[in-house]
Amino acid sequence: MSEYVLARIEAIQQELEALRQLVAHQVQNTKRQTHLKGLWKDVEITDKDIEAAKQAVFRDAYNWQD
């Protein structure tokens, strides 16, 4: 029984290490550049377009009152 528990603890430690490495890798690569492909390849998107889209999507977030 104790051998099983020790083996299980070791397996869990290995899983935790793999998860730690995965999360660390994801945190380091959060600033990836997004590429537009296909239909949107030749479309110019400006900062003004992005702001208009944000306001359209989150319009209630900008107009809330206490």
Secondary structure, DSSP 4 states (H G I P E B T S, - for coil): -HHHHHHHHHHHHHHHHHHHHHHHHHHHTTTPPP---GGGTT----HHHHHHHHHHHTHHHHS---
